[in-house]
Amino acid sequence: MFFPEPLKAEELFLNYDTGLLPSDAEVKESEGKLIGQERAERALSFGLEMSSSEFNVFVAGIPGTGRHTMCEEFCKRVAKNRPAPNSVVFVHNFSDSDRPIWLKFQAGLGRTFQSDMLALISELQEVIPKAFEEKSKDEERKELIDSLQKKQRSLMSDLESKAKQLGFTIKIGQGNFTVIPIINGESATDEVLEDLSEEEKEKINTDRDKFYAEDIDEFVRKSRELEKEIREKLRELEQEVALTVVRVPMDDLREKYRDFSKVLEYLNRVQEHILENLSPFLPSEGTDSSNQFSPFSGKAQDENPFSVYEVNCVVDNADLQSSPVIYEPNPNFTNLFGRVERRAVFGTYTTDFTLIRAGSMISANGGFLILDLLDTLTNPGVWPALKRVLRNKSVRIEDLGETYGWSTGGIKPEPVPVEVKVILVGSPMHYELLLQYDEDFGRLFKVKADFSESIDSDHHTIRDYQVFIEFHRQKNDLLPFTEEAISRVLQESSRFVSDKGKLSTRFGDIRELLIEADHWARQEGVTQVDRLQIQRAVEEKRFRSDLLDDRLRKQIVEGTLLIDVDGKSVGQVNGLAVLSLGDYSFGKPCRITAQTFMGEHGVINIERESKLSGNIHDKGVLILQGYMGGQYAQKNPLTLSASICFEQSYSGIDGDSASSTELYAILSSLSDLPINQGLAVTGSVNQRGEIQPIGGVNEKIEGYFEICKEKKILNGEQGVLIPIQNVKNLVIKEEVVHAVKEGKFKIYPIKNINQGISVLTGTEAGERDNVTGEFPEDSVHGRVQSKLNRMFENLTNLRRNEENEENEEVNDNLSSSEESPPTPNEPPVPPPRN
């Protein structure tokens, strides 16, 4: 057995050899480079270049690792080799005005088509009226009208002749005919008709009714047919006249857009609609100003009749040279999938295809769309709609209420086909949860790009880090950084991940450190950032967040929280815990005590009995019982009761990093060997007594050091016992390193319980003799074994005495029963009632 040596100061940190500062060429080439993220880079490259819509990408990693920046840069790198996507416009659907249709053009051609249609309508508004003003066309129109009037007069003449033959004359009124009998060559008056006999009256009425039913009805039918024929001929004439001026500009547009079949179909429908609705193009003969608006119709009567020919260009892409890369910071339903706006008219809302607006999904068509997972999941209706788009490869522009059936009505634009590669950015936990609970997620997001929180520290990554620092120095116009400053930044990066052999990928935090250090350098009036300014930036940020830490330290110094940092005590050890407050964590010592006594209850966890411990802590306590049984109960049962308590702890406790500390307290209590109170302990233990690594080792060491410093007790007896596996995680702040160098503070790497208890008590732990199987009497284990043996003997004797007393009592009862006369049997006790 040997006592482990404390670590040297050089083992507590790592000085980085930064070498020459990077050149401008290196800095320029570094833009968009993924430092040390080969796995994520290969995954992104595969996912972004895959054409299948199912191979969308999920980027997993913690915030601050440059996920967004790197995704955008990588997407741009892939997108620059792809052409710009099509323009998208919406136009009126002449078959169903409530269902506007989309048209697609090459990038930038959508605006051109919009201008062409505007120019077309403006030209037709000018040339169509002029075409009707030509003398030849006017004469032809008059001939048709004269022909109508001539035929109407002929029909009227025939009707009058027929009436005269029947003895009637016709008087034409306001929209009706009056048939009057002729008596004695003159139109009969009411008085004359009254003087007629009943037979004559009946004959006149019969002939008149027959005339109405046959001749007048026939006249009206032929007149209407004649009017319809003339109207049709006039309409054909107007269309023929209009076609002469409409055909040429329409043919020009058809020729210009001959490669777009859907556009040609739309232009044909536009021409048909113009020819069938010429009245807006012709000068009006007069308007009734009192009826220009109709509040009952919900719109102005003189609303622009040419709006149906407008073109709503929702996406043009004229400025794009390659496929788009869009990051949507606010992925709500309308921002992502588009919306249909409305305008207020006379207290009600109306809409049409000109108020359709595209969302990011349509804007990113043919390219890449980057979304934050949490925002996508928490915005109502977005996640199921996003999955529908990816499955159907089309975007339906509608209100969120229509999606859920809350509202109906309004226009329903034709769904727009899209080919978009979606990149979701989230955490590994979110990825696992979605993969487990959302059956569509695994089918739609088949590529996972995992961003590591740390990268190996080697020559290449250190050089990349230097280039990263210089790039952001130039980008943010910061002061120059010395080699010492860069080395200190690298140390802080290693501290972020608590590993001397790795560097952090939390580049956002590194960038903030550079900016803060530049601020303090300018405050101090220096021309470059040195190690001192980096250190000050670290300390100032810590100071801004350590209010609770400071209060707890003061309570310990004042004696409110009982923590001893010198002297010795049996069954009492300083344990170490880590408290986390979001972005700030700190170590806090806690007194752990153990009381041992004869019994068979084993190790009693007071925290568990009071329901203040978590499952992992309970597991750690049960491991202690396994260790005790394996170590000391090979010959006799373990006749022990031991209570363990975290003193002055009134909140929940979890984790097993204090399990070795609890075991040391039990061994101290059983061996009656006092523990050096200047030492604090952290580390979990297994049933074989091996110390296992824990987290937060730097914070625990520094937290205990601060207590010793505040109490002004640093005499070389103070220190911390840590698992030997955690030595590589040590990136201790300089103040602690200096104290270790001066011998005022010690850090012991512990491999097993034997080493730990030896350091704490100053007594050899002891090992079993290969022949006798016994521990040395003066060793820790020998003392523990001896006391447990005594407890076993005492408990055995106690039980034997109890058995003897019981036997004597039974014998006495038997003797007394033989000497006394018999007594009658007592009646049986009746059973209790329910």
TORLOFI-606752 format. One line per field, with one value per residue (C-alpha): residue number from 0; residue in one letter; x, y, z. Coordinates in steps of 0.1 Angstrom, whole numbers. Example, Ala and Ser with C-alpha at 12.3 -4.5 7.8 and 13.67 -1.06 7.14 Angstrom:
# residues 2
kolgu = [0_1]
mimi = [A_S]
x = [123_137]
y = [-45_-11]
z = [78_71]
***
This chain:
# residues 834
kolgu = [0_1_2_3_4_5_6_7_8_9_10_11_12_13_14_15_16_17_18_19_20_21_22_23_24_25_26_27_28_29_30_31_32_33_34_35_36_37_38_39_40_41_42_43_44_45_46_47_48_49_50_51_52_53_54_55_56_57_58_59_60_61_62_63_64_65_66_67_68_69_70_71_72_73_74_75_76_77_78_79_80_81_82_83_84_85_86_87_88_89_90_91_92_93_94_95_96_97_98_99_100_101_102_103_104_105_106_107_108_109_110_111_112_113_114_115_116_117_118_119_120_121_122_123_124_125_126_127_128_129_130_131_132_133_134_135_136_137_138_139_140_141_142_143_144_145_146_147_148_149_150_151_152_153_154_155_156_157_158_159_160_161_162_163_164_165_166_167_168_169_170_171_172_173_174_175_176_177_178_179_180_181_182_183_184_185_186_187_188_189_190_191_192_193_194_195_196_197_198_199_200_201_202_203_204_205_206_207_208_209_210_211_212_213_214_215_216_217_218_219_220_221_222_223_224_225_226_227_228_229_230_231_232_233_234_235_236_237_238_239_240_241_242_243_244_245_246_247_248_249_250_251_252_253_254_255_256_257_258_259_260_261_262_263_264_265_266_267_268_269_270_271_272_273_274_275_276_277_278_279_280_281_282_283_284_285_286_287_288_289_290_291_292_293_294_295_296_297_298_299_300_301_302_303_304_305_306_307_308_309_310_311_312_313_314_315_316_317_318_319_320_321_322_323_324_325_326_327_328_329_330_331_332_333_334_335_336_337_338_339_340_341_342_343_344_345_346_347_348_349_350_351_352_353_354_355_356_357_358_359_360_361_362_363_364_365_366_367_368_369_370_371_372_373_374_375_376_377_378_379_380_381_382_383_384_385_386_387_388_389_390_391_392_393_394_395_396_397_398_399_400_401_402_403_404_405_406_407_408_409_410_411_412_413_414_415_416_417_418_419_420_421_422_423_424_425_426_427_428_429_430_431_432_433_434_435_436_437_438_439_440_441_442_443_444_445_446_447_448_449_450_451_452_453_454_455_456_457_458_459_460_461_462_463_464_465_466_467_468_469_470_471_472_473_474_475_476_477_478_479_480_481_482_483_484_485_486_487_488_489_490_491_492_493_494_495_496_497_498_499_500_501_502_503_504_505_506_507_508_509_510_511_512_513_514_515_516_517_518_519_520_521_522_523_524_525_526_527_528_529_530_531_532_533_534_535_536_537_538_539_540_541_542_543_544_545_546_547_548_549_550_551_552_553_554_555_556_557_558_559_560_561_562_563_564_565_566_567_568_569_570_571_572_573_574_575_576_577_578_579_580_581_582_583_584_585_586_587_588_589_590_591_592_593_594_595_596_597_598_599_600_601_602_603_604_605_606_607_608_609_610_611_612_613_614_615_616_617_618_619_620_621_622_623_624_625_626_627_628_629_630_631_632_633_634_635_636_637_638_639_640_641_642_643_644_645_646_647_648_649_650_651_652_653_654_655_656_657_658_659_660_661_662_663_664_665_666_667_668_669_670_671_672_673_674_675_676_677_678_679_680_681_682_683_684_685_686_687_688_689_690_691_692_693_694_695_696_697_698_699_700_701_702_703_704_705_706_707_708_709_710_711_712_713_714_715_716_717_718_719_720_721_722_723_724_725_726_727_728_729_730_731_732_733_734_735_736_737_738_739_740_741_742_743_744_745_746_747_748_749_750_751_752_753_754_755_756_757_758_759_760_761_762_763_764_765_766_767_768_769_770_771_772_773_774_775_776_777_778_779_780_781_782_783_784_785_786_787_788_789_790_791_792_793_794_795_796_797_798_799_800_801_802_803_804_805_806_807_808_809_810_811_812_813_814_815_816_817_818_819_820_821_822_823_824_825_826_827_828_829_830_831_832_833]
mimi = [M_F_F_P_E_P_L_K_A_E_E_L_F_L_N_Y_D_T_G_L_L_P_S_D_A_E_V_K_E_S_E_G_K_L_I_G_Q_E_R_A_E_R_A_L_S_F_G_L_E_M_S_S_S_E_F_N_V_F_V_A_G_I_P_G_T_G_R_H_T_M_C_E_E_F_C_K_R_V_A_K_N_R_P_A_P_N_S_V_V_F_V_H_N_F_S_D_S_D_R_P_I_W_L_K_F_Q_A_G_L_G_R_T_F_Q_S_D_M_L_A_L_I_S_E_L_Q_E_V_I_P_K_A_F_E_E_K_S_K_D_E_E_R_K_E_L_I_D_S_L_Q_K_K_Q_R_S_L_M_S_D_L_E_S_K_A_K_Q_L_G_F_T_I_K_I_G_Q_G_N_F_T_V_I_P_I_I_N_G_E_S_A_T_D_E_V_L_E_D_L_S_E_E_E_K_E_K_I_N_T_D_R_D_K_F_Y_A_E_D_I_D_E_F_V_R_K_S_R_E_L_E_K_E_I_R_E_K_L_R_E_L_E_Q_E_V_A_L_T_V_V_R_V_P_M_D_D_L_R_E_K_Y_R_D_F_S_K_V_L_E_Y_L_N_R_V_Q_E_H_I_L_E_N_L_S_P_F_L_P_S_E_G_T_D_S_S_N_Q_F_S_P_F_S_G_K_A_Q_D_E_N_P_F_S_V_Y_E_V_N_C_V_V_D_N_A_D_L_Q_S_S_P_V_I_Y_E_P_N_P_N_F_T_N_L_F_G_R_V_E_R_R_A_V_F_G_T_Y_T_T_D_F_T_L_I_R_A_G_S_M_I_S_A_N_G_G_F_L_I_L_D_L_L_D_T_L_T_N_P_G_V_W_P_A_L_K_R_V_L_R_N_K_S_V_R_I_E_D_L_G_E_T_Y_G_W_S_T_G_G_I_K_P_E_P_V_P_V_E_V_K_V_I_L_V_G_S_P_M_H_Y_E_L_L_L_Q_Y_D_E_D_F_G_R_L_F_K_V_K_A_D_F_S_E_S_I_D_S_D_H_H_T_I_R_D_Y_Q_V_F_I_E_F_H_R_Q_K_N_D_L_L_P_F_T_E_E_A_I_S_R_V_L_Q_E_S_S_R_F_V_S_D_K_G_K_L_S_T_R_F_G_D_I_R_E_L_L_I_E_A_D_H_W_A_R_Q_E_G_V_T_Q_V_D_R_L_Q_I_Q_R_A_V_E_E_K_R_F_R_S_D_L_L_D_D_R_L_R_K_Q_I_V_E_G_T_L_L_I_D_V_D_G_K_S_V_G_Q_V_N_G_L_A_V_L_S_L_G_D_Y_S_F_G_K_P_C_R_I_T_A_Q_T_F_M_G_E_H_G_V_I_N_I_E_R_E_S_K_L_S_G_N_I_H_D_K_G_V_L_I_L_Q_G_Y_M_G_G_Q_Y_A_Q_K_N_P_L_T_L_S_A_S_I_C_F_E_Q_S_Y_S_G_I_D_G_D_S_A_S_S_T_E_L_Y_A_I_L_S_S_L_S_D_L_P_I_N_Q_G_L_A_V_T_G_S_V_N_Q_R_G_E_I_Q_P_I_G_G_V_N_E_K_I_E_G_Y_F_E_I_C_K_E_K_K_I_L_N_G_E_Q_G_V_L_I_P_I_Q_N_V_K_N_L_V_I_K_E_E_V_V_H_A_V_K_E_G_K_F_K_I_Y_P_I_K_N_I_N_Q_G_I_S_V_L_T_G_T_E_A_G_E_R_D_N_V_T_G_E_F_P_E_D_S_V_H_G_R_V_Q_S_K_L_N_R_M_F_E_N_L_T_N_L_R_R_N_E_E_N_E_E_N_E_E_V_N_D_N_L_S_S_S_E_E_S_P_P_T_P_N_E_P_P_V_P_P_P_R_N]
x = [0_12_-1_-9_11_-8_-8_18_8_17_-9_-37_-37_-22_-3_-10_18_0_28_26_-6_-27_-23_-51_-54_-60_-86_-104_-105_-118_-152_-179_-155_-167_-139_-134_-170_-161_-191_-215_-199_-202_-238_-247_-230_-249_-282_-281_-270_-295_-324_-350_-375_-373_-337_-342_-317_-319_-290_-284_-262_-262_-268_-237_-218_-223_-251_-270_-240_-224_-257_-262_-226_-227_-261_-248_-218_-241_-266_-241_-238_-276_-297_-321_-356_-387_-407_-443_-473_-510_-537_-574_-592_-618_-635_-638_-629_-626_-597_-568_-542_-504_-481_-443_-416_-379_-363_-370_-396_-425_-422_-418_-450_-467_-455_-465_-501_-503_-491_-515_-546_-535_-530_-564_-581_-569_-572_-605_-626_-608_-616_-653_-651_-641_-668_-671_-677_-702_-722_-722_-736_-763_-773_-778_-799_-820_-825_-839_-862_-875_-883_-899_-921_-930_-941_-961_-978_-988_-1001_-1022_-1036_-1046_-1063_-1082_-1095_-1108_-1124_-1099_-1073_-1041_-1030_-994_-988_-958_-946_-980_-1007_-1043_-1068_-1099_-1129_-1139_-1177_-1191_-1155_-1145_-1127_-1155_-1157_-1168_-1203_-1207_-1196_-1221_-1250_-1241_-1261_-1247_-1242_-1221_-1201_-1193_-1182_-1159_-1143_-1138_-1122_-1100_-1088_-1079_-1060_-1040_-1033_-1022_-1013_-999_-979_-965_-956_-938_-919_-907_-898_-876_-860_-854_-838_-817_-805_-796_-778_-759_-749_-740_-719_-702_-696_-681_-659_-648_-640_-622_-604_-587_-569_-567_-551_-518_-507_-520_-501_-470_-474_-481_-449_-429_-441_-444_-423_-449_-479_-499_-492_-504_-536_-541_-535_-562_-586_-577_-585_-618_-628_-619_-639_-669_-667_-660_-681_-654_-632_-659_-668_-698_-729_-735_-734_-757_-736_-761_-756_-718_-716_-737_-732_-755_-732_-701_-681_-680_-701_-673_-647_-618_-632_-596_-583_-591_-563_-537_-508_-498_-460_-455_-419_-397_-361_-347_-319_-308_-279_-283_-308_-321_-309_-335_-335_-369_-365_-402_-418_-454_-481_-484_-447_-439_-468_-481_-514_-544_-548_-581_-593_-621_-651_-682_-676_-669_-637_-632_-602_-591_-560_-541_-539_-522_-487_-461_-443_-408_-416_-425_-396_-372_-385_-356_-333_-329_-350_-335_-358_-355_-372_-386_-402_-416_-432_-446_-462_-498_-504_-469_-455_-484_-486_-448_-450_-479_-458_-429_-451_-472_-444_-469_-479_-515_-519_-548_-556_-548_-585_-593_-567_-585_-620_-626_-635_-647_-651_-626_-606_-586_-555_-542_-515_-480_-456_-423_-390_-374_-347_-356_-329_-343_-320_-325_-310_-302_-329_-355_-343_-347_-382_-395_-380_-398_-432_-437_-441_-436_-403_-381_-394_-390_-358_-335_-302_-288_-260_-246_-226_-202_-198_-160_-132_-98_-71_-43_-21_-48_-77_-55_-46_-82_-91_-65_-79_-114_-102_-85_-116_-139_-113_-114_-151_-159_-131_-114_-80_-51_-47_-13_-1_-6_-42_-49_-33_-56_-87_-77_-75_-109_-122_-108_-125_-158_-157_-136_-109_-73_-72_-102_-115_-151_-172_-194_-180_-207_-193_-158_-169_-185_-153_-133_-157_-157_-119_-117_-140_-118_-87_-102_-113_-77_-64_-41_-36_-38_-56_-33_-38_-48_-78_-90_-87_-106_-134_-137_-138_-162_-187_-184_-189_-221_-236_-222_-247_-260_-225_-213_-242_-235_-198_-206_-230_-202_-176_-200_-207_-244_-236_-213_-181_-148_-116_-91_-89_-100_-133_-146_-174_-174_-163_-166_-184_-186_-216_-223_-251_-262_-279_-284_-252_-233_-222_-203_-191_-205_-191_-215_-209_-216_-218_-222_-232_-226_-241_-251_-280_-291_-307_-276_-269_-298_-300_-316_-322_-342_-362_-372_-379_-352_-330_-332_-330_-293_-283_-303_-285_-251_-261_-271_-237_-221_-239_-226_-191_-194_-207_-181_-152_-162_-189_-171_-170_-198_-230_-229_-244_-244_-267_-253_-271_-258_-269_-262_-262_-281_-295_-332_-338_-336_-303_-294_-264_-238_-207_-208_-210_-172_-175_-203_-183_-153_-176_-188_-153_-141_-170_-163_-126_-128_-101_-106_-107_-87_-113_-91_-97_-129_-139_-157_-161_-185_-176_-185_-189_-153_-141_-129_-134_-153_-152_-177_-187_-180_-146_-132_-161_-159_-122_-125_-156_-138_-107_-128_-142_-107_-95_-125_-118_-81_-70_-46_-17_-10_-35_-64_-71_-95_-96_-107_-110_-78_-98_-107_-71_-75_-105_-86_-85_-82_-82_-48_-53_-58_-28_-6_-18_-9_25_32_21_-9_-35_-34_-53_-50_-58_-75_-79_-97_-112_-79_-60_-87_-92_-54_-50_-80_-70_-32_-35_-28_-60_-45_-47_-57_-29_-27_-24_-47_-70_-70_-63_-34_-48_-37_-49_-82_-98_-84_-100_-133_-132_-125_-154_-178_-166_-173_-207_-215_-204_-223_-254_-250_-246_-276_-297_-285_-294_-328_-333_-322_-346_-375_-366_-365_-399_-414_-400_-413_-447_-446_-435_-463_-489_-479_-481_-515_-549_-567_-591_-623_-619_-630_-659_-647_-647_-675_-663_-664_-694_-689]
y = [0_35_70_87_118_151_165_190_224_216_188_212_232_231_258_259_267_288_295_321_341_331_349_369_341_315_337_342_305_297_314_287_260_234_231_195_185_159_137_166_178_145_141_176_170_138_151_184_167_139_147_126_147_121_129_161_169_172_191_180_198_222_259_280_254_273_251_279_296_265_252_284_285_248_252_282_262_235_260_280_251_250_273_299_285_296_327_320_342_339_348_349_316_324_291_295_329_314_292_312_294_297_301_294_312_313_334_370_364_366_404_406_388_410_441_426_419_455_468_446_458_494_490_473_501_524_505_487_520_533_502_507_543_534_545_511_493_519_516_478_481_505_481_453_477_488_452_445_475_466_430_443_467_438_416_445_451_414_415_446_430_399_420_440_408_397_431_445_472_472_500_497_509_510_474_459_455_466_449_470_458_478_486_505_512_528_517_508_526_512_527_511_477_480_484_452_420_393_370_398_405_368_365_395_382_348_362_386_358_337_366_371_334_328_358_382_354_344_380_384_351_361_396_381_357_385_406_377_371_408_409_378_393_426_406_387_419_435_404_404_441_436_405_425_446_420_392_409_418_384_366_385_373_337_338_352_326_297_274_276_255_266_303_297_282_312_337_319_322_359_365_347_367_400_392_381_412_441_467_477_486_507_542_543_562_577_568_573_590_583_546_544_525_498_491_461_444_449_466_496_494_510_486_481_457_451_436_401_405_415_393_388_379_362_350_365_354_380_388_352_337_303_283_301_295_308_309_316_330_331_300_307_294_325_332_297_287_321_339_355_391_409_444_461_473_488_470_436_419_408_393_381_365_398_396_362_363_336_322_310_275_288_313_285_263_247_254_250_261_262_261_260_228_243_273_249_227_254_275_262_241_244_209_189_213_210_173_175_197_174_144_160_182_211_241_250_287_290_304_285_284_267_240_231_237_268_290_285_307_329_319_287_291_262_243_253_224_228_210_221_206_213_215_213_225_211_191_154_149_164_141_110_120_127_95_76_93_107_80_105_120_91_88_125_133_105_123_133_158_155_185_175_196_191_183_167_192_187_208_211_221_245_262_263_278_305_313_314_339_361_359_372_398_412_408_426_452_440_449_425_394_384_348_347_359_332_306_317_315_280_271_286_265_234_244_246_209_201_182_192_171_187_221_233_238_265_291_315_316_320_349_366_361_378_408_412_410_437_459_456_462_494_504_500_520_493_487_449_422_402_373_397_410_375_366_397_390_355_368_396_373_349_378_389_355_343_361_328_313_344_342_305_312_339_317_291_317_331_297_295_265_242_234_227_232_222_198_162_145_109_99_134_142_173_162_183_191_212_237_248_281_279_292_293_264_264_239_238_218_199_181_144_124_88_70_33_10_-26_-38_-55_-26_-21_14_38_67_95_115_86_81_117_115_140_117_107_73_75_86_57_34_47_40_5_0_9_-20_-43_-31_-36_-71_-81_-66_-76_-103_-133_-152_-136_-118_-80_-70_-33_-4_29_62_86_122_153_179_211_199_207_201_172_154_131_117_92_114_115_77_74_102_84_53_71_85_50_35_64_58_21_24_54_70_108_123_154_181_201_176_174_144_137_105_76_41_6_-26_-35_-2_14_51_62_95_123_156_192_184_219_237_214_220_258_260_243_264_296_285_278_312_330_314_323_288_276_259_230_207_217_199_177_140_134_102_95_94_131_143_148_170_195_230_249_287_303_312_276_266_291_278_242_254_270_239_256_234_198_177_139_116_85_51_32_34_21_51_76_64_63_99_111_93_92_55_26_10_-24_-55_-91_-115_-142_-170_-159_-137_-111_-74_-58_-49_-12_-7_10_-23_-42_-18_-19_-57_-59_-37_-56_-89_-74_-62_-97_-114_-89_-94_-132_-131_-109_-132_-162_-145_-137_-173_-185_-161_-173_-210_-203_-186_-216_-240_-220_-220_-258_-263_-241_-259_-293_-282_-264_-282_-285_-258_-261_-251_-216_-213_-204_-168_-160_-147_-109_-95_-79]
z = [0_-8_-3_-36_-43_-49_-85_-96_-107_-143_-144_-137_-169_-204_-222_-259_-284_-309_-333_-360_-364_-394_-427_-445_-470_-443_-427_-461_-468_-433_-439_-436_-426_-401_-375_-364_-375_-401_-392_-394_-426_-444_-433_-445_-478_-483_-472_-492_-524_-523_-547_-529_-509_-480_-473_-454_-427_-390_-375_-338_-314_-284_-290_-296_-317_-349_-362_-380_-394_-406_-421_-440_-453_-463_-480_-500_-510_-525_-538_-559_-583_-589_-611_-598_-594_-614_-608_-595_-603_-595_-621_-623_-630_-656_-650_-612_-598_-562_-573_-587_-607_-606_-636_-635_-655_-656_-628_-634_-661_-638_-634_-672_-678_-652_-671_-705_-693_-679_-712_-732_-713_-716_-753_-758_-738_-765_-797_-792_-790_-821_-840_-834_-844_-880_-906_-923_-890_-879_-912_-909_-874_-887_-914_-889_-867_-897_-908_-873_-874_-909_-898_-867_-887_-911_-881_-867_-900_-903_-868_-875_-907_-889_-862_-888_-904_-871_-865_-840_-839_-818_-795_-784_-748_-724_-729_-737_-764_-761_-786_-793_-812_-844_-847_-876_-888_-856_-823_-799_-767_-734_-738_-772_-759_-731_-756_-774_-767_-746_-777_-794_-763_-759_-795_-792_-760_-776_-807_-787_-763_-793_-809_-777_-774_-809_-829_-803_-785_-819_-826_-792_-798_-833_-821_-793_-817_-840_-812_-801_-837_-841_-807_-817_-850_-833_-808_-836_-854_-822_-816_-852_-850_-816_-828_-855_-829_-801_-822_-830_-794_-781_-808_-798_-762_-773_-793_-765_-740_-764_-741_-713_-721_-691_-699_-735_-722_-699_-727_-748_-719_-716_-752_-750_-719_-736_-766_-745_-723_-745_-727_-702_-732_-749_-739_-715_-727_-692_-656_-627_-601_-574_-578_-581_-548_-534_-498_-501_-526_-505_-533_-555_-586_-606_-593_-618_-644_-657_-624_-636_-661_-635_-626_-590_-589_-556_-562_-589_-581_-606_-582_-576_-594_-578_-558_-527_-491_-466_-428_-414_-379_-372_-387_-380_-403_-426_-427_-438_-461_-472_-467_-484_-474_-472_-477_-459_-480_-463_-431_-446_-459_-494_-512_-546_-563_-562_-524_-523_-506_-507_-477_-471_-484_-519_-518_-510_-539_-556_-527_-490_-460_-425_-395_-357_-345_-313_-331_-357_-331_-309_-336_-341_-371_-385_-379_-394_-424_-429_-431_-456_-478_-477_-484_-512_-526_-528_-508_-502_-493_-468_-435_-403_-395_-427_-420_-387_-401_-379_-409_-445_-475_-493_-523_-525_-546_-566_-546_-558_-565_-546_-543_-510_-489_-453_-426_-390_-362_-328_-299_-299_-273_-296_-324_-303_-291_-326_-339_-312_-311_-346_-373_-401_-388_-396_-432_-439_-421_-429_-425_-390_-389_-354_-342_-315_-284_-284_-308_-304_-296_-321_-344_-371_-348_-328_-361_-372_-339_-344_-378_-363_-337_-363_-386_-360_-349_-384_-388_-355_-358_-326_-313_-322_-299_-286_-286_-249_-253_-279_-256_-228_-251_-260_-223_-217_-246_-230_-198_-215_-221_-190_-210_-216_-247_-264_-275_-273_-304_-286_-310_-300_-264_-278_-299_-269_-249_-277_-278_-240_-238_-265_-245_-213_-234_-247_-212_-200_-229_-244_-281_-281_-262_-239_-214_-187_-206_-215_-178_-168_-193_-178_-142_-149_-166_-136_-112_-129_-123_-89_-65_-51_-49_-30_-5_2_7_32_51_54_65_91_105_94_72_92_72_88_67_94_123_125_132_133_109_92_57_34_3_-29_-51_-82_-84_-119_-126_-164_-179_-145_-124_-91_-65_-30_-1_22_55_53_86_94_127_131_157_163_143_111_91_70_56_63_39_59_27_12_44_43_5_-4_-26_-62_-77_-87_-51_-37_-60_-48_-11_-20_-36_-3_13_-14_-8_30_26_1_22_57_57_43_76_96_86_85_118_112_112_97_91_65_63_43_71_66_33_29_-8_-32_-37_-66_-83_-70_-69_-31_-27_-20_6_24_25_39_67_75_76_98_122_124_128_152_130_126_91_81_77_55_27_6_-14_-47_-67_-70_-60_-72_-52_-57_-41_-73_-76_-107_-126_-120_-136_-126_-111_-119_-103_-72_-66_-72_-50_-20_-26_-24_10_23_10_25_58_54_61_34_54_31_49_26_-7_-27_-34_-70_-92_-110_-143_-139_-140_-178_-171_-149_-163_-131_-128_-122_-86_-76_-97_-79_-45_-55_-68_-34_-15_1_-16_-28_-53_-48_-77_-61_-77_-50_-15_1_-13_-3_33_38_27_48_80_76_83_60_47_49_28_37_45_18_45_73_53_80_78_98_133_131_95_87_75_104_128_109_108_145_154_131_147_182_170_157_190_210_189_190_228_231_211_231_263_250_240_274_291_269_276_314_312_294_319_348_332_328_364_378_357_371_408_406_406_373_364_343_307_299_273_238_229_204_170_164_146_112]
***
